[in-house]
Amino acid sequence: MILAIGKTVLAAVLISFVSWLSGKKTALAGFITALPLTTLLALAFSHMEWGDSKQSVAYAKSVFVAIPVSLLFFVPFLLAEKFNLNFWSCYVSGIVLLGVGYFVHDFVTKLL
């Protein structure tokens, strides 16, 4: 129970800090957000909780495949000016693309 509370507090602090920082230093906030901080924490927490090295390695492989696939979310934002898209249309389109990306991820991870 204490581990779960600690994990929640740490994640909340990290997200809150980066959100606050985005208003002060956008480039630094973007860089920190792109770092695999959540991956580092989640992998360690998962291994501590389950203690299964094979599961932890499979988890890390899944993350490795998911990182480039998750960039699909940002494609509408890259095309926003060209197609005169507002924030919410980019956001929703990005989420739809993530849905497509999930199936790509599922297919690729089955190959590994």
C-alpha distances in whole Angstrom, upper triangle without the diagonal:
4,5,5,6,9,10,11,12,14,16,17,18,20,21,22,24,26,27,29,30,32,34,35,36,35,36,34,31,32,32,29,27,29,28,25,22,20,21,21,17,16,18,17,13,14,16,13,11,14,17,20,22,25,22,21,25,25,23,25,28,27,26,29,31,29,30,34,33,31,34,36,34,36,39,40,40,42,44,44,47,49,48,48,44,42,39,37,40,38,35,35,38,35,32,35,36,32,32,35,34,31,34,35,32,31,35,35,32,33,36,34
4,5,5,6,9,10,11,12,14,15,16,18,20,21,22,24,26,27,28,30,32,33,33,34,34,32,29,31,30,27,26,28,26,24,21,19,21,20,16,16,18,16,12,15,16,13,12,16,17,21,23,25,23,22,25,26,23,25,28,27,26,29,31,29,30,34,34,31,34,36,34,36,39,40,39,42,44,44,47,49,49,48,45,42,39,38,40,39,35,36,38,35,33,36,36,33,34,37,35,32,35,36,33,33,36,36,33,35,37,35
4,5,5,6,9,10,10,12,14,15,16,18,20,21,23,24,26,27,29,31,32,32,32,32,29,27,28,28,24,23,25,23,21,18,16,17,16,12,12,14,12,9,11,13,10,9,13,14,17,19,22,19,18,21,23,20,21,24,24,22,26,28,26,26,30,30,28,31,33,31,33,37,38,37,39,42,42,45,47,46,46,43,41,37,36,38,37,33,34,36,33,31,34,34,30,31,34,32,29,32,33,30,30,33,32,29,31,34,31
4,5,5,6,9,10,11,12,14,16,17,18,20,21,22,24,26,27,30,31,31,31,31,29,26,27,27,24,22,24,23,20,18,15,16,16,13,12,14,13,9,11,14,12,10,13,16,18,20,22,19,18,22,22,19,21,24,23,21,25,27,24,25,29,29,26,29,31,29,31,34,35,35,37,40,39,42,44,44,43,40,38,34,33,35,34,30,31,33,30,28,31,31,28,28,31,29,27,30,31,28,28,31,31,28,30,33,31
4,5,5,6,9,10,10,12,14,15,16,18,20,21,22,24,26,28,29,29,29,30,28,25,27,27,23,22,25,23,21,18,16,18,18,14,14,17,15,12,14,17,15,13,17,19,22,24,26,23,21,25,25,22,23,27,25,24,27,29,27,27,30,30,28,30,32,30,31,35,36,35,37,40,39,42,44,44,43,40,37,34,33,35,34,30,31,34,31,29,32,32,29,30,33,31,29,32,33,30,30,34,34,31,33,36,34
4,5,5,6,9,10,11,12,14,15,16,18,20,21,22,24,27,27,27,28,28,26,23,25,25,21,20,23,21,19,16,14,16,15,11,12,15,13,10,13,15,13,13,16,18,21,22,25,22,20,23,24,21,22,25,25,23,26,28,26,26,29,30,27,29,31,29,31,34,35,34,36,39,39,42,44,44,43,40,37,34,33,36,34,31,32,34,31,29,32,33,29,30,33,31,29,32,33,30,30,34,33,30,33,35,33
4,6,5,6,9,10,11,12,14,15,17,18,20,21,23,25,26,26,26,26,24,21,22,22,19,18,20,18,16,13,11,13,12,9,9,12,11,8,11,13,12,11,15,17,19,20,22,19,17,20,21,18,18,22,21,19,22,24,22,22,26,26,23,26,28,26,27,31,32,31,33,36,36,39,41,41,40,37,35,31,31,33,31,28,29,31,28,26,29,29,25,27,30,27,25,29,29,26,27,30,29,27,29,32,29
4,6,5,6,9,10,11,12,14,16,16,18,20,21,23,25,25,25,26,23,20,22,22,19,17,20,19,17,14,12,14,15,11,11,15,14,11,13,16,15,14,17,20,22,23,25,22,20,23,23,20,21,24,22,20,23,25,23,22,26,26,23,25,27,25,26,30,31,30,32,35,34,37,39,39,38,35,33,29,28,31,29,25,27,29,26,24,27,28,24,26,29,27,25,28,29,26,27,31,30,28,30,33,31
4,5,5,6,9,10,10,12,14,15,16,18,20,22,23,23,24,25,22,19,21,22,18,17,20,19,18,15,13,16,16,12,13,17,16,13,16,19,17,17,20,22,24,26,28,25,23,25,26,23,23,26,25,22,25,28,25,24,28,28,25,27,29,26,28,31,32,30,33,36,35,38,40,40,39,36,33,29,29,32,30,27,28,31,28,26,30,30,27,28,31,29,28,31,32,29,30,34,33,31,33,36,34
4,5,5,6,9,10,11,12,14,15,16,18,21,21,21,22,22,20,17,19,19,15,15,17,16,15,11,10,13,12,9,11,14,13,11,15,17,16,16,19,21,23,24,26,23,20,23,24,21,20,24,23,20,23,25,23,22,25,26,23,25,27,25,26,30,31,29,31,34,34,36,39,39,38,35,33,29,29,31,29,26,28,30,27,26,29,29,26,28,30,28,27,30,31,28,29,32,31,29,32,34,32
4,5,5,6,8,10,11,12,14,15,17,19,20,20,20,21,18,15,17,17,14,12,15,14,13,10,8,11,12,9,10,13,13,12,14,17,16,16,19,21,23,23,25,22,20,22,22,19,19,22,20,18,20,22,20,19,22,23,20,21,24,21,23,26,27,26,28,31,30,33,35,35,35,31,29,26,25,28,26,23,24,26,23,22,25,25,22,24,27,24,23,27,27,24,26,29,28,26,29,31,29
4,5,5,6,8,10,10,12,14,15,17,19,19,19,21,19,15,17,18,15,13,17,16,16,13,11,15,15,13,13,17,17,15,17,20,20,19,22,24,26,27,28,25,23,26,26,22,22,25,24,21,24,25,22,21,25,25,21,23,25,22,23,27,27,26,28,31,30,33,35,35,34,31,28,24,24,27,25,22,24,26,23,22,26,26,23,25,28,26,25,29,29,27,28,32,31,29,32,34,33
4,6,5,6,9,10,10,12,14,16,17,17,18,19,17,14,16,17,13,13,16,16,16,12,12,16,15,13,15,18,18,16,19,22,21,21,24,26,28,28,30,27,25,27,28,24,24,27,25,22,25,27,24,23,26,26,23,24,27,24,24,28,29,27,29,32,31,33,36,36,35,32,29,26,26,29,27,24,26,28,25,24,28,28,25,28,31,28,28,31,32,29,31,34,33,31,34,36,34
4,6,5,6,9,10,10,12,15,16,15,15,16,14,11,13,13,10,9,13,12,12,9,9,13,13,11,13,16,16,15,18,20,20,21,24,25,26,26,28,26,23,25,25,22,21,24,23,19,21,24,21,19,22,23,20,21,24,21,21,25,26,24,26,29,28,31,33,34,33,30,28,24,25,27,25,22,25,26,23,22,26,26,23,26,28,26,25,29,29,26,28,31,30,29,32,34,32
4,5,5,6,9,10,11,13,15,15,14,16,14,10,12,13,10,9,12,13,13,11,10,13,15,13,14,17,18,17,19,22,22,22,25,26,28,28,29,26,24,25,26,22,21,24,22,19,21,23,20,18,21,22,18,19,21,18,19,23,23,21,23,26,25,28,31,31,30,27,24,20,21,24,21,19,21,23,20,19,23,23,20,23,26,24,23,27,27,25,27,30,29,28,31,33,31
4,6,5,6,9,10,12,13,14,14,16,14,11,13,15,12,11,15,16,16,14,13,17,18,16,17,21,21,20,22,25,25,25,28,29,31,31,33,30,27,29,29,26,25,28,26,23,25,27,24,22,25,25,21,22,24,21,21,25,25,23,25,28,27,29,32,32,30,27,25,21,22,25,23,20,23,25,22,22,25,26,23,26,29,27,27,30,31,28,30,34,33,32,35,37,35
4,5,5,6,9,10,11,12,12,14,12,9,12,13,10,10,14,14,16,13,13,17,17,16,18,21,21,20,23,26,25,26,29,30,32,31,33,31,28,29,30,26,25,28,27,23,25,27,24,22,25,26,22,22,25,22,22,25,26,23,25,28,27,29,32,32,31,28,26,22,23,26,24,22,25,27,24,24,27,27,25,28,30,28,28,32,32,30,32,35,34,32,36,37,36
4,5,5,6,9,10,10,9,11,9,5,8,10,7,7,11,11,13,12,12,16,16,16,17,20,21,21,23,25,26,26,29,30,31,31,32,30,27,28,28,25,24,26,25,21,23,24,22,19,21,23,19,19,21,19,18,22,22,20,22,25,24,26,29,29,28,25,23,20,21,24,21,19,22,24,21,21,25,24,22,25,27,25,26,29,29,27,30,32,31,30,34,35,33
4,5,5,7,10,10,9,12,11,7,10,12,10,9,13,14,16,15,15,18,19,18,20,23,24,23,25,28,28,28,31,32,33,33,34,32,29,30,30,27,26,28,26,23,25,26,23,21,23,23,20,19,21,18,18,21,21,18,21,24,22,24,27,27,26,23,21,17,18,21,19,17,20,22,19,20,23,23,22,24,27,25,26,29,29,28,30,33,32,31,35,36,35
4,5,6,7,9,10,13,11,9,12,14,12,12,16,17,19,17,17,21,22,21,22,25,26,25,28,30,30,30,33,35,36,36,37,35,32,33,34,30,29,31,30,26,28,29,26,24,26,27,23,23,25,22,21,24,24,21,23,26,24,26,29,30,28,25,23,19,21,24,22,20,23,25,23,23,27,27,25,28,31,29,29,33,33,31,34,37,36,35,38,40,38
4,5,5,6,7,9,8,6,9,11,10,10,14,15,17,16,17,20,21,20,22,25,25,25,28,30,30,31,34,35,36,35,37,34,31,32,33,30,28,30,29,25,27,28,26,23,25,26,23,22,24,22,20,24,24,21,22,25,24,25,28,29,28,26,23,20,22,25,22,21,24,26,23,24,28,27,26,29,31,29,30,33,33,31,34,36,35,34,38,39,38
4,6,5,4,8,8,5,7,10,10,10,13,15,17,16,17,20,21,21,23,26,27,27,29,31,32,32,34,36,37,36,37,35,32,33,33,29,28,30,28,25,26,27,24,21,23,24,20,19,21,19,17,20,20,17,19,22,20,21,25,25,24,22,19,16,19,21,19,17,21,22,20,21,25,24,23,26,28,26,28,31,31,29,32,35,33,33,37,38,36
4,6,6,10,10,9,11,14,14,13,16,18,21,20,21,24,25,25,26,29,30,30,32,34,35,35,38,39,40,40,41,38,35,36,36,33,32,33,32,28,29,31,28,25,26,27,24,22,24,21,19,23,22,19,20,23,21,22,25,26,24,22,20,17,19,22,20,19,23,24,22,23,27,27,26,29,31,29,31,34,34,33,35,38,37,37,40,41,40
4,6,9,9,8,11,13,13,14,17,18,21,20,22,25,25,25,27,30,30,30,33,35,35,36,39,40,41,40,41,39,36,37,37,34,32,34,33,30,30,32,29,26,28,29,26,24,26,24,22,25,25,21,22,25,24,24,27,29,27,25,23,20,23,25,23,22,26,27,25,26,30,30,28,32,34,32,33,37,36,34,37,40,38,38,42,43,41
4,6,5,6,9,10,11,12,14,16,19,18,20,23,23,24,26,28,29,29,32,34,34,35,38,38,39,38,39,37,34,35,35,32,30,32,31,27,28,30,27,24,25,27,24,22,24,22,20,23,23,20,20,24,22,23,26,28,26,25,23,20,23,25,23,22,26,27,24,26,29,28,27,31,32,30,31,35,34,32,36,38,36,36,40,40,39
4,6,5,6,9,10,10,12,14,18,18,19,22,23,23,25,27,28,29,31,33,34,35,37,38,38,37,38,36,33,33,34,30,28,30,29,25,26,27,24,21,22,24,21,19,21,19,16,19,19,16,17,20,19,19,23,24,23,21,19,17,20,22,19,18,22,23,20,22,26,25,24,27,29,27,28,32,31,29,33,35,33,33,37,38,36
4,5,5,6,9,10,11,13,16,17,19,21,21,23,24,26,27,28,30,32,33,34,36,37,37,36,37,35,32,32,32,29,27,28,28,24,24,25,23,20,20,22,20,17,20,19,16,19,20,16,16,20,19,20,23,25,24,22,21,19,22,23,20,20,23,24,21,23,26,25,24,27,28,26,28,31,30,28,32,34,32,32,36,36,35
4,5,5,6,8,10,11,14,14,16,19,19,20,22,24,25,26,28,30,30,32,34,34,35,34,35,33,30,30,31,28,26,27,27,23,23,25,23,20,21,23,20,19,22,20,18,21,22,19,19,23,23,23,26,28,27,25,24,21,24,26,23,22,25,26,23,24,27,26,25,28,30,27,28,32,30,29,32,34,32,32,35,36,34
4,5,5,6,9,10,13,13,14,17,18,18,20,22,23,24,26,28,29,30,32,33,33,32,33,31,28,29,29,26,24,26,25,21,22,24,21,18,20,21,18,17,20,18,16,20,20,17,18,22,21,23,25,27,26,24,22,19,21,23,20,19,22,23,20,21,25,24,22,26,27,25,26,29,29,27,30,32,30,30,34,35,33
4,6,5,6,9,12,12,14,16,17,18,20,22,23,24,26,28,29,30,32,32,33,31,32,30,27,27,28,24,23,24,23,19,20,21,19,15,16,18,15,14,17,15,13,16,17,14,15,19,18,20,23,24,23,21,20,17,19,21,18,17,20,20,17,19,22,21,19,23,24,22,23,27,25,24,27,29,27,27,31,32,30
4,5,5,6,10,11,13,15,15,17,19,20,22,23,25,26,27,29,30,31,31,30,30,29,26,26,26,23,21,23,22,18,18,20,18,15,16,18,16,14,18,17,15,18,20,17,17,21,21,23,25,26,26,24,24,21,23,24,21,20,23,23,20,21,24,23,21,25,26,23,24,27,26,24,27,29,27,27,31,31,29
4,5,5,8,8,10,12,13,14,16,18,19,20,22,23,24,26,28,28,29,28,29,27,24,24,25,22,20,22,21,17,18,20,18,15,17,19,17,16,19,18,17,20,22,19,20,24,24,25,28,29,29,26,25,22,24,25,22,21,24,24,21,22,25,23,21,25,26,23,24,27,26,24,27,29,27,27,30,31,29
4,5,8,8,9,11,13,13,15,17,18,19,20,23,24,25,26,27,28,27,28,25,23,23,23,20,18,20,19,15,16,18,16,13,15,16,13,13,16,14,14,17,19,17,18,21,21,23,26,26,26,24,22,19,20,22,19,17,20,21,17,18,21,20,18,21,23,20,21,24,23,21,24,27,25,24,28,29,27
4,6,8,10,11,12,14,15,16,18,20,21,22,24,25,26,27,27,26,26,24,21,21,22,19,16,18,17,13,14,15,13,10,12,14,11,11,14,13,12,16,18,16,16,20,21,23,25,26,26,24,23,20,21,22,19,18,20,20,17,18,21,19,17,20,21,18,19,22,21,19,22,24,22,22,26,26,25
4,5,8,9,9,11,13,14,16,17,19,20,22,23,24,25,25,23,24,23,19,19,20,17,15,17,17,13,13,16,14,11,13,16,14,14,17,17,16,19,22,20,20,24,24,27,28,29,30,27,27,24,25,26,23,21,24,24,20,21,24,22,19,23,24,20,21,24,23,20,23,25,23,22,26,26,24
4,6,5,6,9,10,10,12,14,15,16,18,20,21,21,21,20,20,19,16,16,17,14,11,14,13,10,10,13,12,9,13,15,13,14,17,17,17,20,23,21,22,25,26,29,30,31,32,29,28,25,26,27,24,22,24,24,20,20,23,21,18,21,22,19,19,22,21,18,21,23,21,19,23,24,21
4,5,5,6,8,10,11,12,14,16,17,18,20,20,21,20,21,19,16,17,18,15,13,16,16,12,14,17,15,13,16,18,16,17,20,19,19,23,25,23,24,28,28,31,32,33,33,31,29,26,27,28,25,23,25,26,22,22,25,24,20,23,25,22,21,25,24,21,23,26,24,22,25,26,24
4,5,5,6,8,10,10,12,14,15,16,18,19,19,19,20,17,14,16,17,13,12,15,14,11,13,15,13,12,16,17,14,16,19,18,19,22,24,23,24,27,28,31,32,33,33,30,29,25,25,27,24,21,23,24,20,20,23,22,18,21,23,20,19,22,22,19,21,24,22,20,23,25,23
4,5,5,6,8,10,10,12,14,15,16,17,17,16,17,14,11,12,13,10,8,11,11,8,10,13,11,10,14,15,14,16,19,18,19,22,25,24,25,28,29,32,33,33,34,31,30,27,27,28,25,23,24,25,21,20,23,22,18,20,22,18,17,21,20,16,18,21,19,17,20,22,19
4,6,5,6,9,10,11,12,14,16,16,16,15,17,15,11,13,14,11,10,13,13,11,12,15,15,13,17,19,17,19,22,22,22,25,28,27,28,31,32,35,36,37,37,34,33,30,30,32,29,26,28,28,25,24,27,25,22,24,26,22,21,24,23,20,22,24,22,20,23,24,21
4,6,5,6,8,10,10,12,14,15,16,16,18,15,12,14,16,13,12,15,15,13,15,18,16,16,19,21,19,21,23,23,24,27,29,28,29,32,33,36,37,38,38,35,34,30,30,32,29,26,28,29,25,24,27,26,23,24,26,23,22,25,25,21,23,26,24,21,24,26,23
4,5,5,6,8,10,10,12,13,14,14,15,13,10,12,13,10,10,13,13,10,13,16,14,14,18,19,17,20,22,21,23,26,28,27,29,32,32,35,37,37,37,34,33,29,29,31,28,25,26,27,24,22,25,24,20,22,24,21,19,22,22,19,20,23,21,19,21,23,21
4,6,5,6,9,10,11,11,11,10,12,10,7,9,10,7,7,11,11,10,12,15,14,15,18,19,18,20,23,23,25,27,30,29,30,33,34,37,39,39,39,36,35,32,32,33,30,28,29,29,26,24,27,25,22,23,25,22,20,22,22,18,19,22,20,17,20,21,19
4,5,5,6,9,10,10,11,11,13,12,9,11,13,11,10,14,15,13,15,18,18,18,22,23,21,24,27,26,28,31,33,32,33,36,37,40,42,42,42,39,38,35,34,36,33,30,32,32,29,27,30,29,25,27,28,25,23,26,26,22,23,26,24,21,23,25,22
4,6,5,6,9,10,12,12,15,12,10,13,15,12,12,16,16,15,17,20,19,19,23,24,22,25,27,26,28,31,33,32,34,37,37,40,42,42,42,39,38,34,34,35,33,30,31,32,29,27,29,29,25,26,28,25,23,26,26,23,23,26,25,22,24,26,23
4,5,5,6,8,9,10,12,9,7,11,12,9,11,14,14,13,16,18,17,18,22,22,21,24,26,26,28,31,33,32,34,37,37,41,42,42,42,39,38,34,34,35,33,30,30,31,28,26,28,27,24,24,26,24,21,24,24,20,20,23,22,19,21,23,21
4,5,5,5,6,7,10,8,6,9,11,10,11,14,15,14,17,19,19,20,24,24,23,26,28,28,30,33,35,35,36,39,40,43,44,44,45,42,41,38,37,38,36,33,34,34,31,29,31,30,26,27,29,26,24,26,26,22,22,25,23,20,22,23,20
4,6,5,9,10,13,12,10,13,15,13,14,18,18,18,20,23,22,23,27,27,26,29,31,31,33,35,38,37,38,41,42,45,47,47,47,44,43,39,38,40,38,35,35,36,33,31,33,33,29,30,32,29,27,29,29,25,25,28,27,23,25,27,24
4,6,9,11,14,11,10,14,15,13,15,18,18,18,21,23,22,23,27,27,26,29,31,30,32,35,37,37,39,41,42,45,47,46,47,43,42,38,37,39,37,34,34,35,32,30,32,32,28,28,31,28,25,28,28,25,24,27,27,23,24,27,24
4,5,9,10,8,9,12,13,12,14,17,17,17,20,22,22,23,27,27,26,29,31,31,33,36,38,38,39,42,43,46,47,47,47,44,43,40,39,40,38,35,35,36,33,30,32,32,28,28,30,28,25,26,27,23,23,25,25,21,22,24,22
4,6,9,8,8,11,13,13,14,17,18,18,20,23,23,24,27,28,27,30,32,32,35,37,39,39,41,43,44,48,49,48,49,46,45,42,41,42,40,37,37,38,35,33,35,34,30,30,32,29,27,28,29,25,24,27,25,22,23,25,22
4,6,5,6,9,10,11,12,14,15,17,18,20,21,23,26,26,26,29,31,31,34,36,38,39,40,42,44,47,48,47,48,45,45,42,41,41,39,36,37,37,34,32,33,32,29,29,30,27,25,26,26,22,21,24,22,19,20,21,18
4,5,5,6,9,10,10,12,14,15,16,19,20,21,24,25,25,28,30,31,33,35,38,38,38,41,43,46,46,46,48,45,44,41,41,41,39,36,37,37,33,32,33,32,28,29,30,27,24,26,25,22,21,23,21,17,19,20,17
4,5,5,6,9,10,11,12,14,15,17,18,20,23,23,24,27,29,30,32,34,36,37,37,40,42,45,45,45,47,44,44,41,40,40,38,35,36,35,32,31,32,30,27,27,27,25,22,23,23,19,18,20,18,15,15,16,13
4,5,5,6,9,10,10,12,14,15,16,18,21,21,21,25,26,27,29,31,34,35,35,38,39,43,43,43,44,41,41,38,37,37,35,32,32,32,29,28,29,27,24,24,25,22,20,21,21,17,16,18,17,13,14,16,14
4,5,5,6,9,10,11,12,14,15,17,20,20,20,23,25,26,28,30,33,33,34,36,38,41,42,42,43,40,39,36,36,36,34,31,32,32,28,27,28,27,23,24,25,22,20,21,21,17,17,19,18,14,16,18,14
4,5,5,6,9,10,10,13,14,16,18,19,20,22,24,25,27,29,32,33,33,36,37,40,41,41,42,40,40,37,36,36,34,32,32,32,28,27,28,27,23,24,25,21,19,21,20,16,16,18,16,12,14,15,12
4,5,5,6,9,10,11,12,14,17,17,18,21,22,24,26,28,30,31,32,34,36,39,39,39,41,38,38,35,34,34,32,30,30,29,26,25,26,24,21,21,21,19,16,17,17,13,13,14,13,9,11,12,9
4,5,5,6,9,10,10,12,15,15,16,19,20,21,23,26,28,29,29,32,33,37,37,37,38,35,35,32,31,32,29,27,27,27,24,22,24,22,19,19,20,17,15,17,16,12,13,15,13,10,12,14,12
4,5,5,6,9,10,11,14,15,15,17,20,21,22,24,27,28,28,31,32,35,36,36,38,35,35,32,32,32,29,27,28,27,24,23,24,22,19,20,21,17,16,18,17,13,14,16,14,11,14,15,12
4,5,5,6,9,10,12,13,14,17,19,20,22,24,27,27,27,30,32,35,35,35,37,34,35,32,32,32,29,27,27,27,23,22,23,21,18,19,19,16,14,16,14,11,12,13,10,8,11,11,8
4,5,5,6,9,11,11,12,15,16,17,20,21,24,25,26,28,30,33,33,33,34,32,32,29,29,28,26,24,24,23,20,19,20,18,15,16,16,13,11,13,12,8,9,11,9,6,10,11,9
4,5,5,6,9,10,10,13,15,16,18,20,22,23,23,26,27,31,31,31,33,30,30,27,27,27,24,22,23,22,19,18,19,17,14,16,16,13,12,14,13,9,11,14,12,10,13,14,12
4,6,6,8,9,10,12,15,16,18,19,22,23,23,25,27,30,31,31,33,30,31,28,28,28,25,23,24,23,20,20,21,18,16,17,17,13,13,15,13,10,12,14,11,10,13,13,11
4,6,6,7,9,11,13,15,17,18,21,22,22,24,26,29,29,29,31,29,29,27,27,26,23,22,23,21,18,18,18,16,13,15,14,10,10,12,9,6,9,10,7,7,11,11,10
4,6,5,6,9,10,12,14,15,18,19,19,22,24,27,27,27,29,26,26,24,23,23,20,19,19,18,15,14,15,13,10,12,12,8,8,11,9,6,9,11,9,9,13,14,13
4,5,5,7,10,11,12,14,17,17,17,20,22,25,25,26,27,25,25,22,23,23,19,18,19,18,15,15,16,14,11,14,14,10,11,14,12,9,13,15,12,12,16,16,15
4,5,5,8,10,11,12,15,16,15,18,20,23,23,23,25,23,24,22,22,22,18,18,19,17,14,15,16,13,11,14,13,9,11,13,11,9,13,14,12,13,16,16,16
4,5,6,8,10,11,14,15,15,17,20,23,23,22,24,22,23,21,21,20,17,16,17,15,12,12,13,9,8,10,9,6,8,10,7,7,11,12,10,12,15,15,15
4,5,6,8,10,13,13,14,16,18,21,22,22,23,20,21,18,18,18,15,13,14,13,9,10,11,9,6,10,10,7,8,11,10,9,12,14,13,14,17,18,18
4,5,6,7,10,11,11,13,15,18,19,19,20,18,19,17,17,17,13,13,14,13,9,11,12,9,8,12,12,9,12,14,12,12,16,17,16,17,20,21,20
4,5,5,8,10,10,12,14,17,17,17,18,16,17,16,16,14,11,11,12,10,7,9,9,6,6,9,9,7,10,12,11,12,15,16,15,17,20,21,21
4,6,7,8,10,12,12,16,17,16,17,14,15,12,12,12,9,8,9,8,4,6,8,6,6,9,10,9,11,14,13,14,17,18,18,19,22,23,24
4,6,5,6,9,10,13,14,14,15,13,13,11,12,12,8,8,11,9,6,9,11,9,9,13,13,12,15,17,16,16,20,21,20,22,25,26,26
4,5,5,6,9,12,12,12,14,12,13,12,13,12,8,10,11,9,7,10,11,8,10,13,13,12,15,17,16,17,20,21,20,22,25,25,26
4,5,5,6,9,10,9,10,8,10,9,10,8,5,8,9,6,6,10,10,9,11,14,14,14,17,19,18,19,22,23,23,25,28,28,29
4,5,5,8,10,10,10,8,9,8,10,9,6,8,11,9,8,12,13,12,13,16,17,16,19,21,21,21,24,26,25,27,30,30,31
4,6,8,8,10,11,10,12,11,14,12,9,11,14,12,11,14,15,13,15,18,18,17,20,22,21,22,25,26,25,27,30,30,30
4,6,5,6,8,8,10,11,13,11,9,12,14,11,11,15,15,13,16,19,18,18,21,23,22,23,26,27,26,29,31,31,32
4,6,5,5,5,7,8,11,9,7,10,12,11,11,15,15,15,17,20,20,20,23,25,24,25,28,29,29,31,34,34,35
4,5,5,6,9,11,14,12,11,14,16,15,15,19,19,18,21,23,23,23,26,28,27,28,32,32,32,34,37,37,38
4,6,8,11,13,16,13,12,16,17,15,16,19,19,18,21,23,22,23,26,28,26,28,31,32,31,34,36,36,37
4,6,9,12,13,11,10,14,15,13,14,18,17,17,20,22,21,22,25,26,26,28,30,31,31,33,36,36,37
4,7,10,12,10,10,14,15,13,15,18,18,18,21,23,23,24,27,28,28,30,32,33,33,35,38,38,39
4,7,8,6,6,10,11,10,12,15,15,15,18,20,20,21,24,26,25,27,30,31,31,33,35,36,37
4,6,6,6,9,10,11,12,14,16,16,18,20,21,22,24,27,27,28,30,32,32,34,36,37,38
4,6,5,6,9,10,10,12,14,15,16,19,20,20,22,25,25,26,28,30,30,31,34,36,36
4,5,5,6,8,10,10,12,14,15,17,18,19,21,23,24,25,27,29,30,31,33,35,35
4,5,5,6,8,10,11,12,14,15,17,18,20,22,23,24,26,28,28,30,32,33,34
4,6,5,6,9,10,10,12,14,15,16,18,20,21,21,24,26,26,27,30,31,32
4,6,5,6,9,10,11,13,15,15,17,19,20,20,23,25,25,26,29,30,31
4,5,5,6,9,10,11,13,14,15,18,19,20,21,23,24,25,28,29,30
4,5,5,6,9,10,11,12,14,16,17,18,20,22,23,24,26,28,29
4,5,5,6,9,10,10,12,15,15,16,18,20,20,22,24,25,26
4,5,5,6,9,9,11,13,14,15,17,19,20,20,23,25,25
4,5,5,7,9,10,12,13,14,16,18,19,20,22,24,25
4,5,5,6,9,10,11,12,14,16,16,18,20,21,23
4,5,5,6,9,10,10,12,14,15,16,18,20,21
4,5,5,7,9,10,11,13,15,16,17,19,21
4,5,6,7,9,10,11,13,15,16,18,19
4,5,5,6,9,10,10,12,14,15,17
4,5,5,6,9,10,10,12,14,15
4,5,5,6,9,10,11,13,15
4,5,5,6,9,10,11,13
4,5,5,6,9,10,11
4,6,5,6,9,10
4,6,5,7,9
4,5,5,7
4,5,5
4,5
4
